[in-house]
Amino acid sequence: MTTLSPVYTEKTECQDCYKCIRRCPVKAIRVENSHAAVMGELCIACGRCVINCPAHAKRFRDDTPYVKQLLTLKKKVLISLAPSFISEFPEFTVPEFITVLKHLGFYGISETALGADLVSATVAGMLAEAAAGKTDQKLFISSACPAAVEFIKRYMNEYAPYITDCASPLLAHARYLRKLYGNDIGVVFIGPCIAKKREADVWDEIDAALTFKELREWFDSENIIPVPEPAIPANRVLPAEQLKTKQIPFIPRRAAKAELFPIEGGMIAACKKYDPLHMVKTLSVSGIEAIHETLTGLNVGDLREPLFLELLSCTGGCINGPGTSRSMAMAMRRVETVDYAESADDTLDHSTLKNIPVMAGTLPGNAVVRKNYTEEEIRNAMHSVGKYMPEDEINCNGCGYETCRLFAQAMLDGVAEKTMCVSYMRNLAQKKANGLVRAIPSGVVIADKKLNIVECNKNFALLMGSDIVDMYEIKPGLEGADLATISQNARFFTDVLSPNGPEVIDREVHEGKKILHYTVFVIEKEEIAAGVVEDITAPQNQKKRTITQARKVIEKNLSVVQKIAFLLGENAAETESMLNSIIESYGEENE
């Protein structure tokens, strides 16, 4: 079995937001050099990261080129079409859609739901035997959803023995088609699921799997669009009487009520068409988190009657899969699917069922073993990001992990980096900025629109007089102090912060017995301004160097104290470099 995941990261597009980690139900993401990479050995291919990545950096493997090649190599290539196509392509009637797919070069189109019907009949038989007391097994977990199967086998392995030993609808369908049309045919799945690509990687009976998104892109490349037909209803779905089995050219026939499989509860409904399951409890659960909550703490020995769990990794079912365009509201997708299935037969006929293929086999998956760390190891990891006390553990989820402790364990696992911690990086940037401001030989002061001091260095206090120095010794930085009471020239800050004020003001003024040069500039329009203050009795060339560097900071339009905390990448490094240059220039002058 391959451990390569069909999901990957386009590193040049990754914006380091860690949303994929937040959304990944199994945390199968490794951060390396600030880029998030999918760990194939942990990934269940549920596609949650693909759906939620705001930069579209999480992608899945495009198998269209391989399928096109397959069409040239095989005389007959059949499509196993997921029943959710009815809600994904409402612009086509069913016969139109089949015609278009044949136009691409496929020999015939068959519904994956046909395999789902074979699964329904098989599982209904298993459950009926359990209800009759012919087996001791009480818990039965569906094997239809590959992502759900992998989740249980990898992360809740204690429940893996209860997964029904029954092929998925796709695998059952592929085996059925090969039994009817020969083993030399090609079988390509098209549907809403990324995890089906994993099935195609594992099972020889399935040549490839495409998502609806890939099919749409293929249509676009071929300029395929629906042709309007006034006789067809506005919703483009044929009336029920025109949807009878013989009028839709699926091969070898149209499926039965297993066309409900794409919606939550659809498998249970289909199974009950083959057996009423009177003595069996059934429960449908969708979403990996919901599956985890449902199984956690379940003691199988407490079950008095057989319990069948229909598990789907996508919330709401396959109609909400990661390979869909989601152009229609999920409620309408469900309605369209149900309406379509209503015209299908309740069950498959005897002649179809007698050709049922080998039905055993589920997607393989090994249990993921997490390393246990000592409390001291976890504590040391937390100390490395400034978490010393319980109150330091703010659990903001900014790193993608629910708690600071889980983030610490991820760091110990080598899949997370310290720079992912927002509070740590903010505090680090704040300390660097404060240190740089205090090290600058000139006076530096930052104030808000109310003229409250945000930050200043000691050199500014020295220029303002001994009383201000005393205040600074008591409260370094003078945060919150009124600039207007400290400096006679606070009006410069008011001027640059006014709606139509200048970006920068250069003035030489008398303040007490000193002649001071003020360079005041905007950091954040109408919100924050900074000033560099010098005693002009200092060497003139020092003044010029300071003003030059200050202007560079102006051009970058960064907040030395506040905004630097949020710009943790290239701009922050450039700002630090500029400010260091100021310090170095003074060192050269003094030498």
C-alpha positions in Angstrom: 0.0 0.0 0.0 1.3 3.4 -0.9 1.7 6.0 1.8 1.7 8.9 -0.7 -1.4 11.0 0.0 -3.5 12.2 -2.9 -3.5 15.6 -1.0 -0.4 17.8 -1.1 0.7 21.4 -0.6 1.7 23.8 -3.3 4.4 25.4 -1.2 4.7 28.6 -3.3 1.1 29.4 -2.4 1.1 28.5 1.3 0.6 31.6 3.4 1.5 30.1 6.8 -1.9 30.7 8.3 -2.2 27.2 9.8 -5.9 27.0 9.0 -5.2 23.5 7.5 -4.0 22.3 10.9 -7.1 23.8 12.6 -9.4 22.0 10.2 -7.5 18.7 9.9 -9.3 16.3 12.2 -6.2 14.1 12.6 -3.5 16.8 12.5 -1.8 15.1 9.6 0.1 18.3 8.8 3.8 18.9 9.3 5.2 22.4 9.4 8.7 22.7 7.9 10.4 26.1 7.4 7.0 27.7 8.0 5.3 25.7 5.2 2.6 23.2 5.9 3.1 19.7 4.3 0.7 16.8 4.3 2.0 13.6 6.1 0.8 10.8 3.9 1.3 8.2 6.6 -1.2 10.1 8.8 -3.6 11.5 6.2 -7.1 10.0 5.7 -7.7 12.0 2.5 -10.9 13.5 3.9 -10.1 16.7 2.0 -10.9 19.1 4.8 -7.7 21.0 4.3 -8.4 21.4 0.6 -11.8 22.9 1.3 -10.6 25.3 4.0 -7.3 26.5 2.7 -7.9 30.2 2.0 -4.8 30.4 -0.4 -5.8 27.2 -2.3 -2.4 25.9 -1.5 -3.8 22.5 -0.4 -4.6 20.5 -3.5 -5.3 17.0 -4.6 -3.6 15.0 -7.3 -5.0 15.6 -10.8 -5.4 12.2 -12.5 -7.0 13.5 -15.7 -3.8 13.0 -17.8 -3.6 9.4 -16.7 -7.3 8.8 -17.6 -6.8 10.3 -21.0 -3.8 8.0 -21.5 -5.9 5.1 -20.3 -8.5 5.9 -23.0 -5.9 5.4 -25.7 -4.5 2.1 -24.2 -7.8 0.3 -23.4 -10.5 -0.6 -25.9 -13.2 -0.3 -23.3 -13.0 2.2 -20.4 -16.1 2.4 -18.2 -17.0 5.1 -15.8 -18.2 4.3 -12.3 -20.4 7.4 -11.8 -21.2 8.5 -8.2 -25.0 9.1 -7.8 -24.3 12.6 -6.4 -23.7 13.6 -10.0 -27.4 14.5 -10.1 -26.9 17.5 -7.7 -23.5 18.4 -9.1 -24.5 18.8 -12.8 -28.1 20.1 -12.7 -27.4 21.9 -16.0 -27.6 18.5 -17.8 -30.4 16.0 -18.1 -29.3 12.5 -17.2 -29.2 11.3 -20.9 -27.3 14.4 -21.9 -24.7 13.9 -19.2 -24.2 10.3 -20.3 -23.9 11.4 -23.9 -21.3 14.0 -23.0 -19.2 11.5 -21.0 -19.2 9.1 -24.0 -18.1 12.0 -26.2 -14.9 12.1 -24.0 -14.2 8.6 -25.2 -15.7 6.3 -22.5 -17.3 3.1 -23.7 -20.1 3.1 -21.2 -21.4 4.7 -18.0 -22.5 2.8 -15.0 -23.6 4.0 -11.5 -21.4 3.4 -8.5 -24.7 3.0 -6.7 -25.0 -0.3 -8.5 -22.1 -1.5 -6.4 -23.7 0.2 -3.4 -26.8 -1.9 -3.9 -24.6 -5.0 -3.8 -23.1 -3.7 -0.6 -26.6 -3.0 0.8 -27.8 -6.6 0.1 -24.6 -8.0 1.6 -24.7 -5.9 4.8 -28.4 -6.4 5.2 -27.7 -10.2 5.2 -25.0 -9.8 7.9 -27.3 -7.7 10.1 -30.2 -10.1 9.7 -28.0 -13.0 10.8 -26.9 -11.0 13.8 -30.5 -10.2 14.7 -31.4 -13.9 14.4 -28.6 -14.7 16.9 -26.6 -16.6 14.3 -23.5 -14.5 15.2 -22.4 -13.0 18.5 -21.2 -9.8 17.0 -23.2 -6.8 18.2 -21.4 -3.8 16.7 -21.2 -3.3 12.9 -19.5 -0.3 11.3 -20.0 0.4 7.6 -17.1 0.1 5.2 -18.5 2.3 2.5 -16.6 5.5 3.2 -12.8 5.1 2.6 -11.9 8.1 4.7 -14.0 6.9 7.7 -12.5 3.4 7.4 -9.0 4.8 7.5 -9.8 7.1 10.4 -11.0 4.2 12.5 -8.2 1.9 11.5 -5.6 4.5 12.1 -6.9 6.5 15.1 -9.6 4.4 16.8 -8.1 1.0 16.0 -9.9 -0.7 18.9 -13.1 -0.5 16.8 -11.5 -1.7 13.6 -12.6 -5.4 14.1 -16.2 -4.2 13.9 -15.9 -2.8 10.4 -17.9 -5.0 8.1 -15.7 -7.2 5.9 -17.5 -5.9 2.8 -16.0 -4.1 -0.2 -16.8 -0.4 -0.6 -19.4 0.5 -3.2 -16.7 1.5 -5.7 -14.7 -1.7 -5.2 -17.8 -3.9 -5.4 -18.9 -2.0 -8.6 -15.4 -2.3 -10.2 -15.4 -6.1 -9.5 -18.9 -6.4 -10.8 -18.1 -4.6 -14.1 -15.0 -6.7 -14.7 -17.1 -9.8 -14.1 -19.6 -8.7 -16.7 -17.3 -7.1 -19.3 -14.0 -8.8 -18.8 -10.9 -8.1 -16.8 -9.2 -6.2 -19.6 -11.5 -3.2 -19.3 -10.6 0.1 -17.6 -12.6 1.4 -14.7 -12.6 5.0 -13.8 -14.5 6.5 -10.9 -16.0 10.0 -11.1 -17.5 11.5 -8.0 -17.2 14.0 -5.1 -14.6 12.1 -3.1 -10.8 12.6 -2.8 -10.4 9.4 -0.7 -11.5 7.3 -3.7 -8.1 8.2 -5.2 -6.6 6.2 -2.3 -8.9 3.3 -3.2 -7.6 3.5 -6.8 -4.0 3.4 -5.5 -4.7 0.3 -3.4 -7.0 -1.9 -5.5 -6.0 -3.2 -8.9 -9.7 -3.4 -10.0 -9.9 0.4 -10.0 -7.7 2.2 -12.6 -8.3 5.8 -11.5 -10.5 8.2 -9.6 -11.5 11.7 -10.7 -13.4 14.3 -8.8 -16.3 16.3 -10.2 -14.0 19.3 -10.1 -11.5 17.5 -12.4 -14.4 16.5 -14.7 -15.6 20.1 -14.9 -12.1 21.3 -15.8 -12.0 18.6 -18.5 -15.4 19.8 -19.8 -14.0 23.4 -19.9 -10.9 22.3 -21.9 -13.2 20.6 -24.4 -15.7 23.6 -24.5 -18.5 21.3 -23.4 -21.6 23.2 -22.3 -25.3 22.1 -22.0 -27.5 22.8 -25.0 -30.8 24.5 -24.0 -33.9 22.4 -24.8 -37.2 24.2 -24.2 -38.9 20.9 -23.7 -36.8 20.1 -20.6 -38.1 21.5 -17.3 -36.2 24.5 -15.9 -34.5 22.4 -13.2 -33.0 20.3 -16.0 -34.0 17.1 -14.2 -36.3 14.7 -16.1 -39.7 14.0 -14.6 -40.0 10.7 -12.6 -41.9 8.9 -15.4 -39.0 9.6 -17.8 -36.4 8.4 -15.3 -37.4 4.7 -15.4 -34.7 2.2 -15.6 -35.0 1.4 -19.3 -35.0 5.1 -20.4 -31.6 6.0 -18.9 -28.7 4.4 -20.7 -26.6 3.3 -17.7 -25.0 -0.1 -18.2 -25.8 -2.8 -17.4 -28.8 -1.2 -15.8 -29.8 1.7 -13.5 -29.1 1.2 -9.7 -31.9 0.8 -7.1 -32.4 2.7 -3.9 -28.6 2.7 -3.1 -28.7 6.0 -5.1 -29.4 7.4 -1.6 -25.9 6.5 -0.4 -24.6 10.1 -1.0 -26.8 11.5 1.8 -26.7 10.9 5.5 -28.8 7.8 6.3 -29.0 6.7 2.7 -27.1 3.5 3.3 -29.4 2.5 6.1 -32.5 3.2 3.9 -31.1 1.1 1.1 -30.2 -1.8 3.4 -33.8 -1.8 4.8 -35.1 -2.4 1.2 -33.3 -5.8 1.3 -34.3 -6.6 4.9 -36.4 -4.6 7.4 -33.8 -5.1 10.1 -36.5 -5.1 12.8 -34.2 -6.3 15.6 -31.2 -4.1 14.6 -30.5 -0.6 15.9 -29.2 1.8 13.2 -27.4 5.2 13.5 -26.0 7.5 10.8 -23.1 9.7 11.7 -21.4 12.2 9.4 -18.2 14.2 10.0 -14.9 12.8 11.5 -15.4 14.8 14.7 -18.9 13.4 15.1 -17.6 9.9 14.4 -14.9 10.3 17.1 -17.5 11.5 19.6 -19.9 8.7 18.8 -17.4 5.9 19.3 -15.4 7.4 22.2 -16.2 5.4 25.4 -18.5 3.0 23.5 -18.4 -0.4 25.4 -19.5 -3.0 22.9 -20.3 -5.4 25.7 -23.2 -3.0 26.8 -25.1 -3.6 23.5 -28.1 -5.8 23.9 -29.1 -5.7 20.2 -27.0 -5.4 17.1 -26.1 -1.8 16.3 -25.2 -0.7 12.8 -23.3 2.5 12.4 -23.3 4.2 9.0 -20.3 6.4 9.0 -19.5 9.2 6.5 -16.5 11.5 6.8 -18.1 14.5 5.1 -20.8 16.3 7.1 -24.1 15.7 5.5 -22.7 12.9 3.3 -21.0 12.6 -0.1 -23.1 15.4 -1.6 -20.8 17.7 0.5 -17.6 16.1 -0.6 -14.3 18.0 -1.2 -14.4 17.2 -4.9 -17.7 19.0 -5.5 -18.2 22.6 -6.7 -20.7 23.4 -4.0 -22.5 25.7 -6.3 -25.9 24.6 -4.9 -27.1 24.8 -1.3 -26.6 21.5 0.6 -30.3 21.4 1.3 -31.0 21.5 -2.4 -28.3 18.9 -3.1 -30.1 16.5 -0.7 -33.5 17.3 -2.2 -32.2 16.6 -5.8 -30.6 13.3 -4.7 -33.7 12.1 -2.9 -36.0 13.1 -5.8 -33.7 11.3 -8.3 -33.6 8.1 -6.1 -37.4 8.0 -5.7 -37.8 6.9 -9.3 -35.4 4.0 -8.9 -36.3 0.4 -8.1 -36.4 -0.5 -4.4 -33.9 -3.4 -4.9 -31.9 -5.0 -7.7 -33.5 -7.9 -9.6 -32.5 -11.5 -9.0 -30.5 -11.8 -12.3 -28.3 -8.9 -11.2 -27.8 -10.2 -7.7 -26.8 -13.6 -8.9 -23.7 -12.1 -10.6 -22.5 -10.6 -7.3 -18.7 -10.6 -7.2 -16.4 -11.3 -4.2 -17.5 -8.8 -1.6 -14.8 -9.2 1.0 -12.1 -6.6 1.5 -11.7 -3.2 3.2 -9.2 -0.4 2.7 -6.1 -1.3 4.7 -4.7 1.0 7.4 -2.3 0.6 10.3 -2.9 2.1 13.7 -1.1 5.3 14.3 1.0 5.1 17.5 1.5 8.4 19.2 4.6 8.8 21.4 3.9 9.5 25.0 6.0 12.3 26.6 6.8 12.9 30.2 5.3 15.9 32.0 8.8 17.4 32.2 9.3 17.1 28.5 6.0 18.8 27.8 6.8 21.5 30.4 10.2 22.2 28.8 8.6 22.4 25.4 6.1 24.9 26.7 8.8 26.9 28.4 10.5 27.3 25.0 7.6 29.4 23.8 7.2 31.4 27.0 4.5 29.2 28.7 5.6 29.1 32.3 2.4 29.4 34.3 -1.1 28.0 33.7 -2.3 31.5 32.8 0.3 31.6 30.0 -1.6 28.8 28.3 -4.2 30.9 26.5 -5.2 28.1 24.1 -5.9 30.6 21.3 -5.7 27.9 18.6 -3.6 30.3 16.5 -1.0 27.6 15.9 -3.8 25.2 14.7 -3.8 23.1 17.8 -6.6 23.2 20.3 -4.4 23.7 23.4 -0.9 24.8 24.2 -0.1 21.4 25.5 -1.1 19.7 22.2 1.1 22.2 20.4 4.0 21.4 22.8 3.6 17.7 22.0 3.5 18.5 18.3 6.8 20.3 18.7 8.2 17.3 20.4 7.0 15.1 17.5 8.9 17.4 15.2 5.8 18.5 13.2 5.5 22.0 14.6 7.8 25.0 15.0 8.1 27.6 17.8 7.3 30.3 15.3 3.7 28.9 15.0 2.9 30.3 18.4 1.3 33.7 17.9 1.7 34.9 21.4 5.3 33.8 21.6 6.2 35.6 18.4 4.3 38.7 19.4 6.1 38.9 22.7 9.4 38.2 21.0 8.8 40.9 18.4 7.7 43.3 21.2 10.9 42.7 23.1 13.0 43.2 20.0 11.2 46.4 19.1 11.5 47.7 22.6 15.1 46.8 22.8 15.9 48.6 19.5 13.9 51.7 20.5 15.8 52.0 23.8 19.2 51.4 22.1 18.8 54.3 19.6 21.0 57.3 20.6 18.2 59.8 19.7 15.1 60.3 21.6 12.2 58.2 20.3 8.6 58.5 21.3 5.4 56.9 19.8 2.0 58.3 20.6 -1.6 57.6 19.6 -4.3 60.0 18.4 -5.2 61.0 21.9 -1.5 61.9 22.5 -1.1 59.0 25.0 2.5 57.7 24.9 2.7 54.1 23.5 6.4 53.7 24.0 9.5 55.9 24.4 13.2 55.4 25.2 15.2 56.9 28.0 17.0 59.3 25.6 13.6 61.0 25.0 13.1 61.3 28.7 16.6 62.8 29.1 15.8 65.4 26.5 12.5 66.3 28.2 14.2 67.0 31.6 15.0 65.5 35.0 11.4 65.3 36.1 10.6 63.2 33.1 13.6 61.0 33.8 12.3 60.4 37.3 9.0 59.3 35.8 10.8 57.0 33.3 12.7 55.3 36.1 9.4 54.5 37.9 7.7 53.5 34.7 10.0 52.6 31.8 8.5 53.4 28.4 6.0 55.9 30.0 3.1 54.0 28.5 -0.1 55.9 28.9 1.5 59.2 29.9 0.1 62.4 28.3 2.6 63.6 25.7 1.2 67.1 25.8 2.2 67.5 29.5 5.7 66.2 28.7 6.6 68.0 25.5 5.7 71.6 24.4 5.6 70.4 20.9 3.0 67.6 21.0 1.1 69.6 18.4 3.4 68.0 15.7 1.8 64.6 16.5 -1.7 66.1 16.4 -0.9 67.6 13.0 0.4 64.5 11.3 -2.5 62.4 12.8 -5.2 64.8 11.5 -7.3 63.5 8.5 -5.5 65.8 6.0 -2.3 66.2 7.8 1.2 65.7 6.3 3.0 62.4 6.4 6.0 63.9 8.1 7.0 67.1 9.9 10.6 68.3 10.4 11.0 71.2 12.9 13.7 72.8 15.0 12.2 74.3 18.1 13.3 75.7 21.5 12.3 73.6 24.4 13.5 75.0 27.7 17.2 75.8 27.1 17.6 73.3 24.4 17.1 73.6 20.6 15.6 70.3 19.6 15.0 68.9 16.1 11.7 66.9 15.8 11.0 64.5 12.9 7.4 63.3 13.4 5.9 60.8 11.0 2.8 58.7 10.6 2.9 55.0 11.4 -0.8 54.3 11.1 -3.0 56.9 9.4 -5.0 58.9 12.0 -4.0 56.4 14.7 -0.3 56.2 15.6 2.7 58.5 15.0 6.3 58.4 16.0 8.9 61.1 16.6 12.7 61.1 16.5 14.0 64.0 18.7 17.6 65.3 18.7 19.5 68.0 20.4 21.0 69.9 17.5 24.1 70.7 19.5 25.0 67.1 18.6 27.3 66.6 15.5 25.4 67.5 12.3 26.4 64.4 10.5 24.8 62.3 13.3 21.6 64.2 12.7 21.6 63.5 9.0 22.2 59.8 9.4 19.3 59.5 12.0 16.9 61.4 9.7 17.8 59.3 6.7 17.1 56.1 8.6 14.0 57.5 10.0 12.7 58.3 6.5 13.3 54.7 5.5 11.1 53.6 8.4 8.5 56.1 7.1 8.6 54.6 3.7 7.9 51.1 5.1 5.0 52.6 7.1 5.5 50.2 10.0 4.7 50.6 13.7 7.9 50.0 15.6 6.0 48.8 18.6 2.5 47.8 17.7 2.6 46.7 14.1 5.9 44.9 14.3 4.2 42.4 16.6 2.0 41.2 13.7 4.5 41.4 10.9 6.7 38.5 11.8 8.3 37.9 8.4 10.4 39.8 5.9 9.2 43.3 6.8 10.0 42.9 10.5 13.5 41.7 9.6 14.0 44.7 7.3 12.8 47.1 10.0 15.2 45.6 12.6 18.0 45.9 10.0 17.2 49.6 9.5 17.1 50.4 13.2 20.3 48.5 13.8 21.9 50.6 11.0 21.1 53.7 13.1 22.9 52.2 16.1 25.9 51.2 13.9 26.1 54.7 12.4 26.5 56.2 15.8 29.1 53.7 16.7 31.1 54.7 13.7 30.7 58.4 14.5 31.9 57.8 18.1 35.0 56.0 16.8 
